[in-house]
Amino acid sequence: MRGKASERLGTERSLGNSLRLDSARLASDLRARIRGEVRFDEGTRALYSTDASNYRQIPIGVVFPRDAEDVIGAVEVCRRFGAPILSRGCGTSLAGQCCNVAVILDMSRHVREIVTVDPATKRARVQPGVVLDHLRDWTERYHLTFAPDPSTHTHCTLGGMIGNNSCGVHSLMGGKTVDNIEELEVLTYDGLWLRVGTTSEEQLEGMIRVGGRRGEIYGKLRALRDRYAALIRSRYPAIPRRVSGYNLDQLLPENSCHVARALVGTEGTCVTVLEATVRLVDSPPARSLLVLAYPNIYEAADHVPEILAHKPDRPRRCRRRSGHLHKGRGHAGGRFGIASRRRWLAPSRIRRPEPGGGQRSCSCPGGAASSQLQPAGHEAV
Ligand SMILES: Cc1cc2nc3c(=O)[nH]c(=O)nc-3n(C[C@H](O)[C@H](O)[C@H](O)COP(=O)(O)OP(=O)(O)OC[C@H]3O[C@@H](n4cnc5c(N)ncnc54)[C@H](O)[C@@H]3O)c2cc1C
């Protein structure tokens, strides 16, 4: 795709009011610097102009780094041109996180190695382009899994999950992505490669004293934390699915000044993630599913606290249309006569299979119910 006509047209690109850059020179410098593919043609830019959201921004061009060295090289060249960069995994973001007038670094094609899996410490090191299900398939041989699982688990990448602080139906079992990150290797736009994780107050003090760019960054993080600590402690909402905004609470000393976790959810605005050390949890050997049917969503919601007391690994609300529950397709609803109800809650629970386990029915306050024992990994409803 070198020197295509579509690239030569209008090589000077305007980026907002002030910044103009020579995109043809940027593309050729990128090609000279990195081993991965550099595509600035109109077709590629059109393909990468959107994600799973309603937004559309035509990027300057797209780079497919081969490895971390390539990412560092690409960022270095972009920096020389003052070109914005945007890391991208699978692009399933729903709020325009992957659309911008920037050089897109697509990590999903090559930067996707599962570096190590250590069943003893229940840790894995992964590159950002690793698809969640590839990691989960691999760790399953040790009966381990990565708990957060967005509905897009077959395609979403660990880098994108870290960018968005993704969760999923099993966030009750193992928390959000932020709760499952131990360390990150990150690159700043000005070219500093850092390994970040927990930081004791002594380490913090030491790094700030040594100075340099790293000391400056840690010094500013500590100043930000200390300035707003009281507000963060009193005003950050204590809700399990808080995924918006910056995780400044992770910088507090009681959270071990966890810089890696503070970077989760920053949507590529602070650093480019080059590698992540993630926490694995025991993978459920089997699950049982309970389907509760209610006349309406309000009554269903009223029963959620009661259900949570039984510690389900995933409570799930189903609408009439989304379940195959009605019309007796051999599924639970059809068999147990709950088809006429309009809303269902489907909490599932981790359990060991019982001899002769299978489908059962039971009566339950608030709604008709049925339960089903399933091998792990099968979709419940
Ligand atoms: C149908 C549908 C269902 C969904 N269901 C859920 C759900 O149940 N739960 C949920 O949490 N989300 C859900 N999502 C949203 C989305 O799928 C998840 O957030 C997913 O984890 C994003 O992964 P991705 O690889 O597509 O990330 P991308 O969209 O490619 O990127 C996400 C963010 O991460 C940044 N990023 C990517 N790689 C890096 C990197 N190497 N360094 C720094 N930043 C990086 C990007 O710049 C961007 O800001 C859903 C989306 C769809 C379309």
PDBQT file of the ligand as one rigid body, heavy atoms in Angstrom, charges set to zero:
ROOT
HETATM    1  C1  LIG A 401     -22.970  -5.607  21.818  1.00  0.00    +0.000 C 
HETATM    2  C2  LIG A 401     -22.004  -5.075  22.836  1.00  0.00    +0.000 A 
HETATM    3  C3  LIG A 401     -22.081  -5.566  24.131  1.00  0.00    +0.000 A 
HETATM    4  C4  LIG A 401     -21.191  -5.074  25.109  1.00  0.00    +0.000 A 
HETATM    5  N1  LIG A 401     -21.271  -5.572  26.365  1.00  0.00    +0.000 NA
HETATM    6  C5  LIG A 401     -20.446  -5.110  27.311  1.00  0.00    +0.000 A 
HETATM    7  C6  LIG A 401     -20.500  -5.640  28.636  1.00  0.00    +0.000 A 
HETATM    8  O1  LIG A 401     -21.289  -6.548  28.937  1.00  0.00    +0.000 OA
HETATM    9  N2  LIG A 401     -19.662  -5.115  29.561  1.00  0.00    +0.000 N 
HETATM   10  C7  LIG A 401     -18.761  -4.124  29.255  1.00  0.00    +0.000 A 
HETATM   11  O2  LIG A 401     -18.017  -3.702  30.124  1.00  0.00    +0.000 OA
HETATM   12  N3  LIG A 401     -18.661  -3.630  27.991  1.00  0.00    +0.000 NA
HETATM   13  C8  LIG A 401     -19.476  -4.091  27.028  1.00  0.00    +0.000 A 
HETATM   14  N4  LIG A 401     -19.371  -3.598  25.754  1.00  0.00    +0.000 N 
HETATM   15  C9  LIG A 401     -18.362  -2.576  25.438  1.00  0.00    +0.000 C 
HETATM   16  C10 LIG A 401     -17.020  -3.168  24.887  1.00  0.00    +0.000 C 
HETATM   17  O3  LIG A 401     -17.265  -4.333  24.153  1.00  0.00    +0.000 OA
HETATM   18  C11 LIG A 401     -16.048  -3.500  26.005  1.00  0.00    +0.000 C 
HETATM   19  O4  LIG A 401     -15.715  -2.336  26.717  1.00  0.00    +0.000 OA
HETATM   20  C12 LIG A 401     -14.750  -4.165  25.475  1.00  0.00    +0.000 C 
HETATM   21  O5  LIG A 401     -13.990  -4.637  26.559  1.00  0.00    +0.000 OA
HETATM   22  C13 LIG A 401     -13.887  -3.267  24.636  1.00  0.00    +0.000 C 
HETATM   23  O6  LIG A 401     -12.836  -4.033  24.115  1.00  0.00    +0.000 OA
HETATM   24  P1  LIG A 401     -12.186  -3.680  22.688  1.00  0.00    +0.000 P 
HETATM   25  O7  LIG A 401     -11.001  -4.552  22.451  1.00  0.00    +0.000 OA
HETATM   26  O8  LIG A 401     -13.210  -3.666  21.638  1.00  0.00    +0.000 OA
HETATM   27  O9  LIG A 401     -11.681  -2.195  23.003  1.00  0.00    +0.000 OA
HETATM   28  P2  LIG A 401     -11.626  -0.945  22.058  1.00  0.00    +0.000 P 
HETATM   29  O10 LIG A 401     -13.011  -0.478  21.766  1.00  0.00    +0.000 OA
HETATM   30  O11 LIG A 401     -10.736  -1.216  20.887  1.00  0.00    +0.000 OA
HETATM   31  O12 LIG A 401     -10.884   0.098  23.006  1.00  0.00    +0.000 OA
HETATM   32  C14 LIG A 401     -11.463   0.516  24.215  1.00  0.00    +0.000 C 
HETATM   33  C15 LIG A 401     -10.655   1.656  24.838  1.00  0.00    +0.000 C 
HETATM   34  O13 LIG A 401      -9.403   1.130  25.239  1.00  0.00    +0.000 OA
HETATM   35  C16 LIG A 401      -8.355   1.891  24.664  1.00  0.00    +0.000 C 
HETATM   36  N5  LIG A 401      -7.248   0.977  24.374  1.00  0.00    +0.000 N 
HETATM   37  C17 LIG A 401      -7.240  -0.121  23.603  1.00  0.00    +0.000 A 
HETATM   38  N6  LIG A 401      -6.033  -0.693  23.585  1.00  0.00    +0.000 NA
HETATM   39  C18 LIG A 401      -5.238   0.076  24.365  1.00  0.00    +0.000 A 
HETATM   40  C19 LIG A 401      -3.861   0.044  24.730  1.00  0.00    +0.000 A 
HETATM   41  N7  LIG A 401      -3.031  -0.915  24.292  1.00  0.00    +0.000 N 
HETATM   42  N8  LIG A 401      -3.391   1.016  25.534  1.00  0.00    +0.000 NA
HETATM   43  C20 LIG A 401      -4.191   2.003  26.006  1.00  0.00    +0.000 A 
HETATM   44  N9  LIG A 401      -5.509   2.093  25.694  1.00  0.00    +0.000 NA
HETATM   45  C21 LIG A 401      -6.014   1.140  24.893  1.00  0.00    +0.000 A 
HETATM   46  C22 LIG A 401      -8.935   2.495  23.407  1.00  0.00    +0.000 C 
HETATM   47  O14 LIG A 401      -8.238   3.655  23.016  1.00  0.00    +0.000 OA
HETATM   48  C23 LIG A 401     -10.350   2.795  23.863  1.00  0.00    +0.000 C 
HETATM   49  O15 LIG A 401     -10.371   4.014  24.575  1.00  0.00    +0.000 OA
HETATM   50  C24 LIG A 401     -20.238  -4.071  24.764  1.00  0.00    +0.000 A 
HETATM   51  C25 LIG A 401     -20.163  -3.601  23.440  1.00  0.00    +0.000 A 
HETATM   52  C26 LIG A 401     -21.042  -4.105  22.490  1.00  0.00    +0.000 A 
HETATM   53  C27 LIG A 401     -20.925  -3.602  21.077  1.00  0.00    +0.000 C 
ENDROOT
TORSDOF 0
